Amino acid sequence: VNNREPIQTAFGMPLDELADLIRATEDGRIIVPPCKTGATVYKVEADKRFKHPHEHKVIGIWSSYDEKCNYVHIARVIDGYLISSIFVPFDEFGKTVFLTKEEAEAKLKELKDD
């Protein structure tokens, strides 16, 4: 019986590849973005004039050797027209940019209550 088979089946990759990923993570060579290109995200503005989260599309993910330079490039498009395009640092996810509309609406409500 191959003792590695359950692990390989659970992770869908050979054990040596999994070990390489673990080493790369420990060495700081793996960057895990908060979302993927093409995803829909929701941006919240602290300005009380904004009543709803703004829907954006992720159009790119940018990273650098310095973790302070990891960004998600998002664009707001309405009726096929580009309204705005900004770079959002990874650490803004969960603060001003959210993966679900419900999370963004909850944050907007929190901001309005303050």
Contacts in CASP RR format, 6 or more apart in sequence:
PFRMAT RR
TARGET T0000
AUTHOR 0000-0000-0000
METHOD contacts of the structure
MODEL  1
VNNREPIQTAFGMPLDELADLIRATEDGRIIVPPCKTGATVYKVEADKRF
KHPHEHKVIGIWSSYDEKCNYVHIARVIDGYLISSIFVPFDEFGKTVFLT
KEEAEAKLKELKDD
4 15 0 8 1.000
7 15 0 8 1.000
7 18 0 8 1.000
8 14 0 8 1.000
8 15 0 8 1.000
8 18 0 8 1.000
11 18 0 8 1.000
21 30 0 8 1.000
24 30 0 8 1.000
31 63 0 8 1.000
31 67 0 8 1.000
31 70 0 8 1.000
33 61 0 8 1.000
33 63 0 8 1.000
33 70 0 8 1.000
33 72 0 8 1.000
33 90 0 8 1.000
34 72 0 8 1.000
34 90 0 8 1.000
34 93 0 8 1.000
34 99 0 8 1.000
35 41 0 8 1.000
35 58 0 8 1.000
35 61 0 8 1.000
35 72 0 8 1.000
35 93 0 8 1.000
35 99 0 8 1.000
36 58 0 8 1.000
36 61 0 8 1.000
37 58 0 8 1.000
37 59 0 8 1.000
37 60 0 8 1.000
37 61 0 8 1.000
38 57 0 8 1.000
38 58 0 8 1.000
38 59 0 8 1.000
39 57 0 8 1.000
39 58 0 8 1.000
39 99 0 8 1.000
40 55 0 8 1.000
40 56 0 8 1.000
40 57 0 8 1.000
40 58 0 8 1.000
41 55 0 8 1.000
41 56 0 8 1.000
41 57 0 8 1.000
41 58 0 8 1.000
41 72 0 8 1.000
41 74 0 8 1.000
41 93 0 8 1.000
41 97 0 8 1.000
41 98 0 8 1.000
41 99 0 8 1.000
42 53 0 8 1.000
42 54 0 8 1.000
42 55 0 8 1.000
42 56 0 8 1.000
42 97 0 8 1.000
42 98 0 8 1.000
42 99 0 8 1.000
42 100 0 8 1.000
42 101 0 8 1.000
42 103 0 8 1.000
42 104 0 8 1.000
43 53 0 8 1.000
43 54 0 8 1.000
43 56 0 8 1.000
43 74 0 8 1.000
43 76 0 8 1.000
43 88 0 8 1.000
43 96 0 8 1.000
43 97 0 8 1.000
43 98 0 8 1.000
43 104 0 8 1.000
44 50 0 8 1.000
44 53 0 8 1.000
44 54 0 8 1.000
44 96 0 8 1.000
44 97 0 8 1.000
44 98 0 8 1.000
44 104 0 8 1.000
44 107 0 8 1.000
44 108 0 8 1.000
44 111 0 8 1.000
45 54 0 8 1.000
45 96 0 8 1.000
46 96 0 8 1.000
46 111 0 8 1.000
48 111 0 8 1.000
48 112 0 8 1.000
50 108 0 8 1.000
52 105 0 8 1.000
52 108 0 8 1.000
53 98 0 8 1.000
53 101 0 8 1.000
53 104 0 8 1.000
53 105 0 8 1.000
53 107 0 8 1.000
53 108 0 8 1.000
54 76 0 8 1.000
55 76 0 8 1.000
55 101 0 8 1.000
56 74 0 8 1.000
56 75 0 8 1.000
56 76 0 8 1.000
56 97 0 8 1.000
57 74 0 8 1.000
57 75 0 8 1.000
57 77 0 8 1.000
58 72 0 8 1.000
58 73 0 8 1.000
58 74 0 8 1.000
59 73 0 8 1.000
59 74 0 8 1.000
59 75 0 8 1.000
59 85 0 8 1.000
60 72 0 8 1.000
60 73 0 8 1.000
61 71 0 8 1.000
61 72 0 8 1.000
61 73 0 8 1.000
62 69 0 8 1.000
62 70 0 8 1.000
62 71 0 8 1.000
62 72 0 8 1.000
62 73 0 8 1.000
62 87 0 8 1.000
63 69 0 8 1.000
63 70 0 8 1.000
63 71 0 8 1.000
64 70 0 8 1.000
67 90 0 8 1.000
68 89 0 8 1.000
70 89 0 8 1.000
70 90 0 8 1.000
71 87 0 8 1.000
71 88 0 8 1.000
71 89 0 8 1.000
71 90 0 8 1.000
72 87 0 8 1.000
72 88 0 8 1.000
72 90 0 8 1.000
72 93 0 8 1.000
72 97 0 8 1.000
73 85 0 8 1.000
73 86 0 8 1.000
73 87 0 8 1.000
73 88 0 8 1.000
74 85 0 8 1.000
74 86 0 8 1.000
74 87 0 8 1.000
74 88 0 8 1.000
74 97 0 8 1.000
75 82 0 8 1.000
75 83 0 8 1.000
75 84 0 8 1.000
75 85 0 8 1.000
76 82 0 8 1.000
76 83 0 8 1.000
76 84 0 8 1.000
76 85 0 8 1.000
77 83 0 8 1.000
88 96 0 8 1.000
88 97 0 8 1.000
93 99 0 8 1.000
94 103 0 8 1.000
94 107 0 8 1.000
95 107 0 8 1.000
96 107 0 8 1.000
98 104 0 8 1.000
98 107 0 8 1.000
END
